[in-house]
Amino acid sequence: MGSQDEHTDGTGRRALLGAAMFGAGGAVLGLSGSARAADAGSAGHGGGLKSLPVPTVIGHRGASGYRPEHTFGSYQLALDLGADIVEAGDLVPTRDGHLVCRHEPEIGGTTNVADHPEFAGRRTTKILDGVTTTGWFTEDFTLAELKTLRAIERIPANRPHNTLYNGRWDIPTFEEVLKWQDEQTRKRGKQVWIYPETKHPTYFRGLGLGLEERVAKLLRKHGKDRRNSPVILQSFEPTSIQRLNKLVDNPLVVLLSAANTRPWDFVEKGDPRTVADLITPKGLREIAGYAQGIGPTLDLVITKKADGSLDKETTLVADAHKVGLVLHPYTMRNENPFLPAEYRRGTDADAYGDAFGAFKRYFATGIDGVFTDNADTGVLARADFVNG
């Protein structure tokens, strides 16, 4: 990964941009949630990340609590429900080099590909980031072939109501998303933001389907590769963000999984560090040299006990803010199984628990935003928090 000096020298310009971008936000980090939200909310449009309300409500794969994820139905509904940003989408490539929006390259769980006899022979087993995975993979299909498929609900046991919408929408391309963003911005009279993610970038680079150059090319084509562009780029692989840092000026976010895990690019390169190393003050300083934010799992913000209830608040929020990084943790969902134990109500896997209580607890830590499958719940919870 090179030394920290190399990162600093190579990204001085971005570090300065980051400092400028968070000048206003940084000055109010010590204030109450309502004061920070008021400050951020008054920053106006066109000011990059500073123009977003704090805490920011990010529609996770759209409004995936209500519609099959990564469809225009899901993205559209997220905006209708008040999301400040739509995570459109998780980017994976087709065989002919197009970028499409799917949670994973394996699409057996999110499309009706299994119902297409003509693609039965494409079912295969691959090793994806060290995990043996069987199914159908986007990189084995042309875009034209993928466009014959339709999206389905990924977790029907938790979201049986969403299966009503199975088969209604196709798989969006990233270019379609960029055009949709402009259309929605015009229609709604306010800037629509998106938050795409490069998925398994090391894996795809090994297949000759590098993601970052394709993302950068499309952003440049649509004039959305600038510091104040309403497109935040994210990845679980720090080297993917470092690569994007050299290609575009967009705000960049490093995603962080469980503390004891290692980003796959680290595994491939023999870098022994874990996420626990990345969230130390030293690790966060290094990230701040090439990114503007982190997207930690919520468990890195408040740890959990063995029974699944919340335990201790960590120093991550304060430590990240100290080096100028914003925090957009993931993922808040309304259904019982996804909530901390003390916020569950009953035992039904598809029933809602006390999501408002959980939102309040997480907002109180000082996070700058949160990914949620239920943007409307997040917007109401933010109003409670800011006005409470």
C-alpha positions in Angstrom: 0.0 0.0 0.0 3.0 2.3 0.1 4.0 4.6 2.9 1.9 7.3 4.4 4.3 9.8 2.9 3.5 8.6 -0.6 -0.2 9.0 0.1 0.3 12.5 1.5 2.5 13.6 -1.4 0.3 12.1 -4.0 -2.9 13.4 -2.6 -2.1 16.8 -1.2 -4.5 18.5 -3.6 -7.3 16.2 -2.5 -6.4 16.6 1.2 -6.8 20.4 0.7 -10.1 20.0 -1.1 -11.3 17.8 1.8 -10.2 20.4 4.3 -12.1 23.1 2.4 -15.1 20.9 1.9 -15.5 20.2 5.6 -14.5 23.7 6.8 -18.1 24.6 7.8 -19.0 21.1 8.9 -15.8 20.7 11.0 -16.5 23.9 12.9 -19.8 22.6 14.2 -18.9 19.0 15.0 -19.0 19.8 18.7 -22.5 21.2 18.6 -25.7 19.4 19.3 -27.4 17.3 16.6 -30.0 20.0 15.9 -27.4 22.7 15.6 -25.3 20.6 13.2 -28.4 19.8 11.1 -29.4 23.4 11.0 -25.9 24.4 9.9 -25.7 21.8 7.2 -29.2 22.4 6.1 -28.6 26.1 5.6 -25.5 25.5 3.4 -27.6 25.7 0.2 -27.2 23.7 -3.0 -24.2 23.3 -5.1 -21.8 23.2 -2.1 -20.8 19.6 -2.4 -21.2 17.5 0.7 -21.7 20.5 2.9 -25.1 21.2 1.1 -26.6 18.0 2.5 -28.7 17.9 5.7 -27.0 16.3 8.8 -27.6 13.6 9.7 -28.0 12.6 6.0 -30.6 10.0 5.1 -29.2 7.7 2.4 -31.6 5.3 0.6 -29.8 2.0 0.7 -30.1 0.4 -2.7 -33.0 2.8 -3.1 -36.0 2.1 -0.9 -35.2 -1.6 -0.6 -37.5 -2.0 2.4 -40.4 -1.6 0.0 -39.3 -2.6 -3.5 -36.8 -5.0 -5.0 -33.4 -3.4 -4.6 -31.4 -1.6 -7.3 -34.4 -1.0 -9.6 -35.7 2.3 -10.8 -38.8 1.5 -8.8 -36.7 1.4 -5.6 -34.6 4.4 -6.5 -37.6 6.5 -7.4 -39.4 5.6 -4.2 -36.4 6.5 -2.1 -36.6 10.0 -3.4 -40.4 10.1 -2.9 -39.9 9.1 0.7 -37.4 11.9 1.3 -33.9 10.3 1.0 -31.2 12.9 0.6 -29.0 10.5 -1.4 -29.9 7.3 -3.3 -27.4 4.5 -3.3 -27.7 3.9 -7.0 -26.0 1.5 -7.4 -23.6 -1.3 -6.5 -21.6 -1.4 -9.8 -20.6 -4.7 -11.5 -19.6 -5.2 -15.1 -21.1 -7.2 -17.9 -19.1 -9.4 -20.2 -19.0 -6.6 -22.8 -17.8 -4.0 -20.3 -20.9 -2.1 -19.3 -21.6 -1.2 -15.7 -24.9 -2.4 -14.2 -26.4 -2.0 -10.7 -26.7 -5.2 -8.7 -25.8 -5.9 -5.1 -23.5 -8.7 -6.2 -22.2 -10.1 -9.5 -24.1 -13.3 -8.6 -27.7 -12.6 -9.8 -29.5 -15.8 -8.9 -30.9 -14.2 -5.8 -31.9 -10.8 -7.3 -33.2 -11.7 -10.7 -35.4 -14.2 -12.4 -32.4 -15.7 -14.3 -33.3 -19.2 -13.0 -36.6 -19.0 -14.9 -34.7 -18.5 -18.2 -33.9 -22.0 -19.7 -31.7 -20.4 -22.3 -29.3 -19.3 -19.5 -29.3 -22.6 -17.6 -25.9 -23.5 -18.9 -24.4 -20.2 -17.5 -24.9 -21.4 -13.9 -21.4 -22.0 -12.5 -19.3 -22.0 -9.4 -16.6 -19.4 -8.9 -14.4 -18.2 -6.0 -15.4 -14.6 -5.3 -13.0 -12.9 -2.8 -12.1 -16.3 -1.3 -15.7 -17.5 -1.1 -17.0 -20.4 -3.2 -20.1 -19.0 -4.9 -22.5 -20.8 -7.2 -25.0 -19.1 -9.5 -25.1 -16.8 -12.5 -22.6 -13.9 -12.7 -23.0 -10.6 -14.5 -19.6 -10.9 -16.2 -20.8 -14.0 -18.1 -23.7 -12.0 -19.7 -23.8 -9.3 -22.3 -25.8 -6.2 -21.4 -28.4 -7.2 -24.0 -28.8 -10.6 -22.3 -29.1 -9.0 -18.8 -31.7 -6.6 -20.1 -34.0 -9.7 -20.8 -34.0 -10.4 -17.0 -36.2 -8.9 -14.3 -35.4 -8.0 -10.7 -36.9 -9.9 -7.7 -36.9 -9.4 -4.0 -33.6 -10.6 -2.4 -34.9 -11.4 1.1 -38.5 -12.6 0.7 -38.6 -14.1 4.2 -38.2 -10.7 5.7 -40.0 -8.8 3.0 -42.8 -10.9 1.6 -44.7 -7.8 0.6 -41.9 -6.8 -1.8 -42.4 -10.0 -3.9 -45.6 -8.3 -5.3 -43.2 -6.3 -7.4 -41.1 -9.2 -8.7 -40.6 -9.0 -12.4 -41.7 -5.4 -12.8 -38.3 -3.7 -13.4 -35.1 -4.6 -15.3 -31.5 -4.2 -14.3 -30.4 -0.5 -14.6 -27.1 0.4 -16.1 -24.9 3.1 -14.4 -25.3 5.3 -17.5 -29.1 5.1 -17.2 -28.8 6.0 -13.5 -26.7 9.1 -14.4 -29.4 10.2 -16.9 -32.2 9.4 -14.4 -30.4 11.6 -11.8 -30.5 14.6 -14.2 -34.2 14.0 -15.0 -35.1 13.7 -11.4 -33.1 16.8 -10.5 -35.0 18.8 -13.2 -38.4 17.4 -12.2 -38.0 17.9 -8.5 -36.3 21.3 -8.6 -33.6 20.1 -6.3 -30.3 18.4 -6.7 -30.6 14.6 -6.6 -27.5 12.8 -5.1 -26.3 9.3 -5.8 -23.8 7.1 -3.9 -22.4 4.3 -6.2 -20.1 1.6 -5.0 -17.4 -0.3 -6.8 -18.1 -4.0 -6.0 -15.2 -6.5 -5.8 -12.8 -4.3 -7.8 -9.8 -6.6 -7.3 -11.7 -9.6 -8.5 -13.0 -7.7 -11.6 -9.6 -6.2 -12.4 -8.2 -9.8 -12.5 -10.8 -10.6 -15.2 -9.7 -7.6 -17.3 -12.9 -5.6 -16.3 -11.4 -2.8 -14.2 -14.2 -0.8 -12.6 -12.6 2.5 -11.7 -11.7 3.6 -15.2 -15.2 2.7 -16.4 -16.8 4.7 -13.6 -14.5 7.7 -14.2 -15.1 7.6 -18.0 -18.9 7.8 -17.4 -18.7 10.5 -14.8 -16.5 12.6 -17.1 -18.9 12.1 -20.0 -21.8 13.4 -17.9 -19.8 16.2 -16.2 -20.0 14.6 -12.8 -16.4 14.0 -11.9 -15.8 17.2 -9.9 -15.3 18.0 -6.2 -18.9 19.4 -5.9 -20.5 16.8 -8.1 -23.6 15.2 -6.5 -22.0 11.7 -6.8 -20.2 10.1 -3.8 -18.1 7.1 -4.6 -17.5 4.3 -2.1 -15.8 0.9 -1.9 -14.8 -1.7 0.7 -11.4 -1.8 -1.0 -9.1 1.1 0.0 -7.0 0.7 -3.2 -10.1 1.1 -5.3 -10.7 4.5 -3.6 -7.1 5.4 -4.1 -7.4 4.6 -7.8 -10.5 6.7 -8.1 -8.7 9.5 -6.3 -6.3 9.7 -9.2 -9.1 9.6 -11.8 -11.8 11.9 -10.5 -12.4 14.7 -7.9 -15.6 13.3 -6.5 -16.1 12.9 -2.7 -14.8 9.4 -1.8 -15.7 7.1 1.0 -14.0 3.9 2.3 -16.4 1.3 3.5 -15.5 -0.7 6.6 -16.8 -4.1 7.6 -16.4 -5.9 10.9 -13.3 -5.0 12.9 -11.7 -8.5 12.5 -12.0 -8.6 8.7 -9.5 -7.6 6.1 -10.4 -5.8 2.9 -9.9 -8.2 0.0 -7.3 -6.0 -1.7 -5.3 -6.3 1.5 -5.6 -10.1 1.4 -4.5 -10.2 -2.3 -1.5 -7.9 -1.6 -0.4 -9.6 1.6 -1.2 -6.5 3.7 -1.8 -7.9 7.1 -3.9 -5.1 8.4 -7.5 -5.5 9.5 -10.4 -3.0 9.7 -9.4 -2.6 13.4 -6.1 -1.2 12.1 -7.9 1.2 9.7 -10.1 2.7 12.4 -7.2 3.6 14.7 -6.2 7.3 14.7 -3.2 6.5 12.5 -5.4 4.4 10.1 -8.0 7.2 9.9 -5.3 9.8 9.2 -4.1 7.7 6.3 -7.7 7.4 4.9 -8.1 11.1 5.2 -5.2 11.5 2.8 -7.2 10.2 -0.1 -10.9 10.1 1.0 -13.5 12.4 2.5 -15.4 9.9 4.6 -15.9 6.4 5.9 -18.8 4.1 5.8 -18.5 1.8 8.8 -20.8 -0.9 9.9 -23.0 0.3 12.7 -21.3 -2.2 15.0 -18.1 -0.1 14.7 -19.9 2.9 16.1 -21.7 1.1 19.0 -20.5 -2.5 19.8 -22.9 -5.3 20.5 -23.1 -7.8 23.3 -23.3 -11.5 22.7 -27.1 -11.3 22.9 -27.3 -8.8 20.0 -28.1 -5.8 22.2 -26.1 -2.6 22.1 -23.0 -2.3 24.3 -20.4 0.5 24.2 -20.1 3.5 22.1 -16.6 3.6 20.5 -14.4 6.6 19.8 -14.8 6.1 16.1 -17.0 9.1 15.5 -14.8 11.5 17.4 -11.6 10.0 15.9 -12.9 10.3 12.4 -14.2 13.8 12.8 -10.8 14.8 14.3 -9.1 14.1 10.9 -12.0 15.7 8.9 -13.8 12.5 7.8 -17.6 12.2 7.7 -19.2 9.0 8.8 -22.1 7.4 6.9 -22.6 4.0 8.7 -24.7 1.1 7.4 -27.5 -0.2 7.5 -30.7 0.7 9.4 -33.6 -1.6 8.6 -37.0 -1.7 10.3 -37.5 -5.4 10.5 -36.8 -7.2 13.8 -33.8 -9.4 12.8 -31.8 -6.4 11.7 -32.3 -4.3 14.8 -30.3 -4.4 18.0 -32.0 -6.9 20.4 -33.5 -4.3 22.7 -35.4 -2.7 19.8 -37.0 -5.9 18.5 -40.7 -6.3 19.1 -42.1 -9.9 19.0 -40.4 -12.6 17.0 -41.8 -12.3 13.5 -38.9 -12.0 11.0 -40.9 -9.6 8.8 -42.4 -7.5 11.6 -41.1 -4.0 12.5 -39.4 -3.4 15.7 -38.7 0.0 17.4 -36.7 1.4 14.5 -37.2 5.0 15.8 -35.6 4.1 19.1 -32.6 2.6 17.3 -32.3 5.6 14.9 -32.3 7.9 17.9 -29.5 6.0 19.6 -27.3 6.0 16.6 -27.9 9.6 15.7 -27.0 10.6 19.2 -23.4 9.3 18.6 -22.8 12.2 16.2 -22.7 10.3 12.9 -23.1 12.4 9.8 -25.7 10.2 8.1 -26.9 6.6 7.8 -27.8 4.1 5.1 -31.3 2.9 5.6 -33.7 0.6 3.6 -36.6 2.7 4.9 -35.9 6.3 4.0 -39.2 7.6 5.3 -38.5 6.1 8.8 -35.1 7.7 8.7 -36.5 11.1 7.7 -39.0 11.1 10.5 -36.4 9.9 13.0 -34.1 12.7 12.0 -36.9 15.2 12.5 -37.4 13.8 16.0 -33.7 14.0 16.7 -33.1 17.5 15.3 -36.2 19.0 17.0 -36.1 16.9 20.2 
